[in-house]
Structures are given as structure tokens and as C-alpha cells.
Amino acid sequence: MAITKDDVLKWVRTFAQVIEDNHEMLTDLDREIGDADHGANMRRGFKAVLEKLPSVEDKDIGTILKNVGMTLLSKVGGAAGPLYSTMFMKAGTTIGAKTEMELSDWAQALEAGTVGIANLGKALPNDKTMLDALYPALNALTAAMGNGASTGEALQKSADAALEGMLATIPLVARKGRASYLGERSAGHQDPGATSTYLLIKSAAETWADC
């Protein structure tokens, strides 16, 4: 079965609720190595997304995702705004005017978003950023597809890999962003951006499990 635009809308709404439920945790993580605003910024951004979503419910998937990206750019402060905006904008551009997508479309969209974030932030794997959850998620998804996994199985493997990537940021020394200012002191703390990214991938896996 394909992932429809209604499934995509449900995913965005689900993730918005997940951010609402976890914004304090994200802020606590950011307090250790950042500006203590990641959770609050993401919460504000996705509240605005929910307000704007009804105006694009009848549009194609690409338009929906690009609208999410533009809203986040205007409402989310710090690094998260441009980075998450890039993710959704690149994904939306890749999917385009489709009203339903196959798992391969999602993989291409996720790749475009990941590359876009890497180019914008000039970050590499193990720099202790959201890419440390994104790259494993993308690689696991691609591998699962190659092995003939179902949509639900492939998405779950992607989410599991994102979780592993998120946890793997704990011992890393940050090389990008505000956390990099701490140098060696950034080690021992879980990256908040990788954490919210894991929640994004996990939300997709749970929302689209039966697609």
C-alpha cells in the first residue's frame, strides 16, 4: 500500500504532538550543551504548523511538506529553524505533486533532506548533530528496502537505527553548533537535535506502520 497525503498529514500532526509531549525533555538536553531552547523552539514551530495545516490539506504531498518547512523557518529560532525547514523543503521538492508515495519516494525525500541539512550546516557524521540520527535512519531504510522488507518493517528498522545514532552522540565531542563551544565538556551529553530527529523518524514509522 502507498503512503497517502492523509497519512503524511497524520504524521505531521503526530510529530507535533510528540514534540508537545517531549518539549521539556528536549529543552533539558539542550540546557546541558546549548541554549536551553530546542524544545521550546520546536514546540512553537509545530504549533504554528498545526495552525497552517488546514490551509493545505487539499494540496499534494510536496506542497504540504514545503508549507511545513516554510512555517518552521519563520517560527523556529536558533539552528533548528533553518535545519528542520531544509529537511521539509527538500523532502517536499523531491516528492513534488504526488498525492501518494511509495517507500522509495520517502527514501529519496529523506536522502534529499539529509543532504540538504549536511550542506547547510557543513556537518559530518560524528559531529554530534541531528545528522548522527539521520544518516543511520536513511542507511537502514535503504538496506531494508534492498532486502525486500515491508513498508512497516523498513520504517521500523529506520527508527531503530535513528535511536542507536541518537544514543551514540552521548560520548561524542561536538564539532558543530553551540555545543562545540564546550569542547571536551560536550562529551557525556545526548544531542538534542539528534533526539528530536529520532522522534521524527519514529513518528513516521509508527504512523505509517500499516501502509
Residue pairs with C-beta under 8 A, 6 or more apart in sequence:
1 151
1 210
1 211
2 100
2 101
2 102
2 211
3 100
3 101
3 102
3 103
3 105
3 106
3 151
3 208
3 211
4 99
4 100
4 211
5 59
5 60
5 61
5 64
5 99
5 100
7 207
7 208
7 211
8 61
8 64
8 65
8 101
9 53
9 57
9 64
10 207
11 203
11 204
11 207
11 208
12 49
12 53
12 64
12 68
13 50
13 53
14 203
14 206
14 207
15 46
15 199
15 200
15 203
15 204
16 46
16 47
16 49
16 50
18 199
18 202
18 203
19 26
19 39
19 42
19 43
19 46
19 196
19 199
20 43
20 46
20 47
22 39
22 199
23 39
23 40
23 42
23 43
24 39
25 39
25 195
26 38
26 39
26 42
26 192
26 195
26 196
27 36
27 37
27 38
27 39
27 40
27 192
28 39
29 38
29 39
29 189
29 190
29 191
29 192
29 195
30 36
30 37
30 38
30 39
30 192
32 189
33 174
33 178
33 179
33 182
33 186
33 189
33 191
33 192
34 78
34 177
34 178
34 179
34 192
35 78
35 178
37 77
37 78
38 78
38 80
38 192
38 193
38 196
39 192
41 76
41 77
41 78
41 80
41 81
42 76
42 80
42 84
42 196
44 75
44 76
44 77
45 71
45 72
45 75
45 76
45 80
45 81
45 84
46 72
48 71
48 72
48 74
48 75
49 68
49 71
49 72
49 75
52 67
52 68
52 71
53 64
53 67
53 68
55 67
56 63
56 64
56 67
57 64
59 67
60 95
60 96
60 97
60 98
60 99
61 92
61 95
61 96
61 98
61 99
61 100
61 101
62 92
62 93
62 94
62 95
62 96
62 97
62 98
63 92
63 97
64 92
65 88
65 89
65 91
65 92
65 95
65 109
66 88
66 89
66 92
66 93
67 92
68 88
68 92
69 84
69 85
69 86
69 87
69 88
69 89
69 91
69 92
70 85
70 89
72 81
72 84
72 85
72 88
73 81
73 82
73 85
74 81
75 81
76 84
76 85
79 121
79 177
79 178
79 193
80 193
80 196
82 120
83 117
83 120
83 121
83 130
83 193
86 113
86 116
86 117
86 120
87 113
87 114
87 116
87 117
88 113
89 116
90 109
90 112
90 113
90 115
90 116
91 109
91 110
91 112
91 113
92 109
93 112
94 105
94 108
94 109
94 112
95 101
95 105
95 108
95 109
98 105
101 109
103 141
103 145
103 151
103 154
103 155
104 145
106 141
106 204
107 138
107 141
107 142
107 145
110 134
110 137
110 138
110 141
111 138
113 134
114 131
114 134
114 135
114 138
117 123
117 130
117 131
117 134
118 124
118 131
121 129
121 131
121 176
121 177
122 176
123 129
123 131
123 175
123 176
124 131
124 175
125 131
125 132
125 135
126 132
126 172
126 175
127 172
127 174
127 175
127 176
128 169
128 172
128 173
128 174
128 175
128 176
128 179
128 186
128 191
128 194
129 174
129 176
129 177
129 191
129 193
129 194
130 191
130 193
130 194
130 196
130 197
131 194
132 165
132 166
132 168
132 169
132 172
132 191
132 194
133 162
133 163
133 165
133 166
133 169
133 194
133 195
133 197
133 198
133 201
134 162
134 165
134 197
134 201
135 165
136 161
136 162
136 164
136 165
137 158
137 159
137 161
137 162
137 165
137 197
137 198
137 201
138 158
139 161
140 157
140 158
140 160
140 161
140 162
141 154
141 155
141 157
141 158
141 161
143 157
144 153
144 154
144 157
144 158
145 154
149 157
151 208
151 211
152 205
152 208
152 209
152 210
152 211
155 204
155 205
155 208
155 209
156 205
156 209
158 201
158 204
158 205
159 198
159 201
159 202
159 204
159 205
159 206
162 197
162 198
162 201
162 202
163 198
163 202
165 194
165 198
166 190
166 191
166 194
166 195
166 197
166 198
167 190
169 190
169 191
169 194
170 187
170 188
170 189
170 190
171 187
171 188
172 186
172 187
172 191
173 183
173 184
173 186
173 187
174 180
174 182
174 186
174 191
177 193
179 186
179 189
179 191
180 186
